[in-house]
Amino acid sequence: MEIQTKVNGYWIKYETIINNSYKYDAATFIYDFYYYGNPGTEYRTYVEFYVEDDGGSETKIVTSLPVTAK
């Protein structure tokens, strides 16, 4: 999971919140945090999910709606 910020129209990594965190045999993974950023800067979260079983694997990327820090 990472925080991204928009620079020149492109989303770039600003800070990594969780790196290589694995939860085996779980349907739900909850992680709660607050991030206060720089006022006027636009941020979003980027999360990459990876699942694997005997039938193969799949990766899904999810981003939040952007918000502007106050």
N, C-alpha and C positions, 0 to 999 in steps of 0.2 A: 504494500500500500504506500502510495506516495502522494504528496501535495504537489500540484503543478500550478504554474503561473503563466499568464500569457505575455509573450514578448514578441513584438513586431508581428502580431497576428498568429503566432504559433504557440502551442502549449509545450512547456518544457518542465522537466523535473526541478522542483525547488527544494524539497526535503523528503527523505525516506522516513516513513513512520514505522513500518514493519517490513522486515526483510527475511525471506525464507522461513516463514512460520507455517508449520504443517499441522493439520488436524486430521487424524486417520479415522475412518469409519464414522464420520459425523455428517449429519444433514444440515447443521447450523453452526456458524462460527460468528460470534458477536465480539466486536472490538469497539469500544467507546472512547473518544478523545475529543478535546477541544483545542482549536488552533486559532490564534488571534492575529496573525499576519500584520502587514503594514497597511495603515489606512489608505483607502483609494486603490489598492491593488486587487486585481481579480484572481481568484483561486478556484481550483476544483480538486477533487480526489480522483485518483486512478488506482484501480484494484485489478489484479490479474489472478484469476481462478484457474486451477489445474485439477482435473479429475482423471482417474485411471482405474480400470478394472480389467478383467480377462478379455473383454471385447475391444479394448483399445483405450485411447486417451483423448482428452479434449481440453482446450484452453479457451477461456472466455475473459474478455477485458470489459470492465464496467467503469464508466466515469460518472461523477455526480454533475448536477447542474452547477454552473459557475456562480460564485457569490463574490461580492466586493466587500473587503474588510472596511469596518467603520472606525 
